[in-house]
Amino acid sequence: MPPPRPLVLKYLYGGLVHYRPGQSLAPRVLPDYELVLVIEGQVTYRANRLIHHASPGSVILARPGFHETYVWDPGVLTRHAYVHFDIEQLPPHWPSPARWPVLVNDPNPVIAPMFRHLIERIDAHPDWPAAAPGPEDCQFMESLIGILLRPVRESPSAMHQPIPEPVHRALNLMREILDAEPRRPIDLRQVARRAGVTGKHLCRLFRNSLGHPPMRTFRLLKLQLALALLGRSNLTIKEIADRCGFENPLYFTRCFTRAYGKPPTVIRIGLLHQEAPPPNPLPPGITPRIHW
């Protein structure tokens, strides 16, 4: 039995882009295929007169001939990763591109790191798009698109509830602070002001959607960043504590041990020996910015 025909691409290129609040991309007719991963900010995407609202973490699958317009978040900076490509050969088991979803709101958690790796591969190929991508790169794209086209079906009890918009706004503020001023004091009143709701209502939304109140969520985001730095850097525990906004390393160690069941030194040793990291207390997709 002959092997199945793989995906073959004519070309591939992409990158990262930032847009100021309220900017838009004028109407255009798309000449090729494009995948867009929304990293930060809300995006209103109009394709062939249909409007789609894309939140952070969602993926847009645009196809040749789409009459499209993008309107970026009016309140905050918008960031997204994008890749353009054209197809020479489709795998025979794939649905026709006309049947592909335009927007995948809650993609498999592996999509974001795969997208990150794809952008790194593109950066490593300055000859693209003039040169066609090789078989390995086509195979990687086949895996990425295949996951988007055939999502794992979860049982109703395991389905993730949509995250309310005030929670998204609050999380964006937390990530901004963790990026630029991790030791900056912050209280519930400031977070609620960014979210546009009262503190009491915001606490209710956070508990219902994430399982934790806002300020505890902020601390868990700091600890998630610390977990990543333990495995990806040579920083000392004190330096990691400071980078993640903890003035006292002993307090950091207590918080980390309470969240992950082991102190950071023990976790680091396990990561160096290729052990799986401990599960995060927050739902999948609720993470600090590490590479983007």
Secondary structure, DSSP 8 states (H G I E B T S, - for coil): -------EEEEEEEEEEEE-TT-EEEEEE--SEEEEEEEES-EEEEETTEEEEE-TT-EEEE-TT-EEEEEE-SSS-EEEEEEEEEEEE--TTS--GGGS-SEESS--TTHHHHHHHHHHHHHT-TTTTTS---HHHHHHHHHHHHHHHS-----GGG------HHHHHHHHHHHHHHHH-TT----HHHHHHHHTS-HHHHHHHHHHHHSS-HHHHHHHHHHHHHHHHHHH----HHHHHHHTT-S-HHHHHHHHHHHHSS-HHHHHHHHHTT------SS-TT----S--
